[in-house]
């Protein structure tokens, strides 16, 4: 399973993939703390499903 992090701020967009859910959430938290709007997308081999990044971030806080 791959976790894609999409961070957006103004006209900038950064995309990165992580294999670990913990690393994806940690990266997302750092970007969000710097004012970026962050989305985590869980890429399963069967389908692509967007995750509720706010719930993920709150669960790990």
Backbone as JSON Lines, residues from 0, in Angstrom:
{"i":0,"aa":"X","n":[0.84,-1.16,0.0],"ca":[0.0,0.0,0.0],"c":[0.9,1.24,0.0]}
{"i":1,"aa":"X","n":[0.52,2.23,-0.78],"ca":[1.27,3.47,-0.86],"c":[0.39,4.62,-0.4]}
{"i":2,"aa":"X","n":[1.02,5.56,0.29],"ca":[0.31,6.74,0.78],"c":[0.87,7.95,0.05]}
{"i":3,"aa":"X","n":[0.01,8.66,-0.68],"ca":[0.43,9.86,-1.4],"c":[0.01,11.08,-0.58]}
{"i":4,"aa":"X","n":[0.95,11.96,-0.36],"ca":[0.7,13.21,0.35],"c":[0.68,14.33,-0.69]}
{"i":5,"aa":"X","n":[-0.38,15.1,-0.68],"ca":[-0.5,16.25,-1.57],"c":[-0.65,17.48,-0.69]}
{"i":6,"aa":"X","n":[0.33,18.37,-0.76],"ca":[0.32,19.6,0.03],"c":[0.17,20.78,-0.92]}
{"i":7,"aa":"X","n":[-0.79,21.66,-0.6],"ca":[-1.06,22.81,-1.46],"c":[-1.07,24.09,-0.63]}
{"i":8,"aa":"X","n":[-0.47,25.12,-1.2],"ca":[-0.48,26.44,-0.56],"c":[-0.3,27.47,-1.66]}
{"i":9,"aa":"X","n":[-1.3,28.33,-1.78],"ca":[-1.25,29.33,-2.85],"c":[-1.24,28.65,-4.21]}
{"i":10,"aa":"X","n":[-0.23,28.96,-5.01],"ca":[-0.14,28.33,-6.32],"c":[0.9,27.2,-6.35]}
{"i":11,"aa":"X","n":[1.34,26.75,-5.18],"ca":[2.32,25.67,-5.09],"c":[1.64,24.36,-4.73]}
{"i":12,"aa":"X","n":[2.1,23.28,-5.32],"ca":[1.62,21.93,-4.99],"c":[2.82,21.0,-4.9]}
{"i":13,"aa":"X","n":[2.86,20.23,-3.82],"ca":[3.93,19.25,-3.62],"c":[3.28,17.89,-3.45]}
{"i":14,"aa":"X","n":[3.8,16.89,-4.17],"ca":[3.29,15.52,-4.05],"c":[4.44,14.61,-3.67]}
{"i":15,"aa":"X","n":[4.19,13.71,-2.75],"ca":[5.21,12.74,-2.36],"c":[4.53,11.44,-1.97]}
{"i":16,"aa":"X","n":[5.22,10.33,-2.17],"ca":[4.69,9.01,-1.82],"c":[5.5,8.42,-0.68]}
{"i":17,"aa":"X","n":[4.81,7.74,0.2],"ca":[5.46,7.05,1.32],"c":[4.86,5.66,1.43]}
{"i":18,"aa":"X","n":[5.66,4.7,1.82],"ca":[5.2,3.32,1.98],"c":[4.63,3.09,3.37]}
{"i":19,"aa":"X","n":[5.03,3.91,4.33],"ca":[4.61,3.74,5.72],"c":[3.52,4.76,6.06]}
{"i":20,"aa":"X","n":[2.45,4.27,6.67],"ca":[1.37,5.19,7.08],"c":[1.87,6.15,8.15]}
{"i":21,"aa":"X","n":[2.72,5.69,9.05],"ca":[3.25,6.56,10.09],"c":[4.1,7.69,9.5]}
{"i":22,"aa":"X","n":[4.92,7.36,8.52],"ca":[5.74,8.38,7.88],"c":[4.88,9.36,7.09]}
{"i":23,"aa":"X","n":[3.83,8.86,6.45],"ca":[2.93,9.73,5.69],"c":[2.24,10.72,6.62]}
{"i":24,"aa":"X","n":[1.74,10.24,7.74],"ca":[1.05,11.12,8.69],"c":[2.03,12.11,9.31]}
{"i":25,"aa":"X","n":[3.24,11.65,9.63],"ca":[4.24,12.54,10.21],"c":[4.6,13.65,9.23]}
{"i":26,"aa":"X","n":[4.82,13.3,7.97],"ca":[5.12,14.31,6.95],"c":[3.95,15.28,6.79]}
{"i":27,"aa":"X","n":[2.73,14.74,6.76],"ca":[1.54,15.57,6.59],"c":[1.4,16.56,7.75]}
{"i":28,"aa":"X","n":[1.7,16.11,8.94],"ca":[1.6,16.99,10.12],"c":[2.59,18.14,10.02]}
{"i":29,"aa":"X","n":[3.8,17.85,9.56],"ca":[4.81,18.9,9.41],"c":[4.37,19.93,8.39]}
{"i":30,"aa":"X","n":[3.91,19.46,7.22],"ca":[3.46,20.38,6.17],"c":[2.27,21.2,6.67]}
{"i":31,"aa":"X","n":[1.31,20.56,7.35],"ca":[0.13,21.26,7.85],"c":[0.52,22.32,8.89]}
{"i":32,"aa":"X","n":[1.5,22.02,9.72],"ca":[1.93,22.98,10.74],"c":[2.58,24.21,10.12]}
{"i":33,"aa":"X","n":[3.04,24.07,8.87],"ca":[3.65,25.19,8.16],"c":[2.66,25.93,7.27]}
{"i":34,"aa":"X","n":[1.35,25.63,7.45],"ca":[0.32,26.37,6.74],"c":[-0.13,25.79,5.42]}
{"i":35,"aa":"X","n":[0.28,24.58,5.11],"ca":[-0.13,23.93,3.87],"c":[-1.44,23.19,4.08]}
{"i":36,"aa":"X","n":[-2.26,23.12,3.02],"ca":[-3.48,22.29,3.03],"c":[-3.03,20.91,2.56]}
{"i":37,"aa":"X","n":[-3.17,19.91,3.43],"ca":[-2.61,18.58,3.16],"c":[-3.72,17.55,2.99]}
{"i":38,"aa":"X","n":[-3.55,16.7,1.99],"ca":[-4.45,15.57,1.75],"c":[-3.6,14.32,1.67]}
{"i":39,"aa":"X","n":[-4.06,13.26,2.31],"ca":[-3.4,11.96,2.19],"c":[-4.3,11.05,1.38]}
{"i":40,"aa":"X","n":[-3.75,10.46,0.35],"ca":[-4.49,9.54,-0.5],"c":[-3.9,8.15,-0.32]}
{"i":41,"aa":"X","n":[-4.74,7.2,0.02],"ca":[-4.3,5.82,0.21],"c":[-4.43,5.1,-1.12]}
{"i":42,"aa":"X","n":[-3.31,4.64,-1.64],"ca":[-3.33,3.95,-2.94],"c":[-3.19,2.46,-2.68]}
{"i":43,"aa":"X","n":[-4.3,1.79,-2.86],"ca":[-4.33,0.33,-2.74],"c":[-4.21,-0.23,-4.14]}
{"i":44,"aa":"X","n":[-3.75,-1.43,-4.28],"ca":[-3.6,-2.01,-5.61],"c":[-4.95,-2.24,-6.28]}
{"i":45,"aa":"X","n":[-6.03,-2.27,-5.52],"ca":[-7.35,-2.49,-6.08],"c":[-8.03,-1.19,-6.46]}
{"i":46,"aa":"X","n":[-7.91,-0.16,-5.61],"ca":[-8.58,1.11,-5.88],"c":[-7.85,2.26,-5.2]}
{"i":47,"aa":"X","n":[-8.25,3.46,-5.52],"ca":[-7.7,4.66,-4.92],"c":[-8.78,5.3,-4.06]}
{"i":48,"aa":"X","n":[-8.5,5.52,-2.8],"ca":[-9.5,6.08,-1.9],"c":[-8.89,7.23,-1.11]}
{"i":49,"aa":"X","n":[-9.49,8.42,-1.14],"ca":[-8.96,9.52,-0.34],"c":[-9.23,9.29,1.15]}
{"i":50,"aa":"X","n":[-8.24,9.58,1.95],"ca":[-8.39,9.43,3.4],"c":[-8.8,10.77,3.99]}
{"i":51,"aa":"X","n":[-9.47,10.72,5.11],"ca":[-9.83,11.94,5.83],"c":[-8.6,12.36,6.63]}
{"i":52,"aa":"X","n":[-7.79,13.24,6.06],"ca":[-6.51,13.58,6.66],"c":[-6.68,14.24,8.03]}
{"i":53,"aa":"X","n":[-7.75,14.99,8.25],"ca":[-7.95,15.61,9.56],"c":[-8.15,14.55,10.62]}
{"i":54,"aa":"X","n":[-8.93,13.52,10.31],"ca":[-9.12,12.44,11.3],"c":[-7.83,11.69,11.54]}
{"i":55,"aa":"X","n":[-7.04,11.47,10.49],"ca":[-5.75,10.8,10.65],"c":[-4.83,11.61,11.54]}
{"i":56,"aa":"X","n":[-4.79,12.91,11.29],"ca":[-3.91,13.78,12.09],"c":[-4.36,13.84,13.54]}
{"i":57,"aa":"X","n":[-5.67,13.91,13.78],"ca":[-6.18,13.95,15.14],"c":[-5.94,12.63,15.87]}
{"i":58,"aa":"X","n":[-6.03,11.52,15.15],"ca":[-5.82,10.21,15.76],"c":[-4.38,10.03,16.21]}
{"i":59,"aa":"X","n":[-3.45,10.68,15.51],"ca":[-2.04,10.52,15.84],"c":[-1.53,11.61,16.79]}
{"i":60,"aa":"X","n":[-2.38,12.55,17.13],"ca":[-1.95,13.65,18.01],"c":[-1.85,13.2,19.45]}
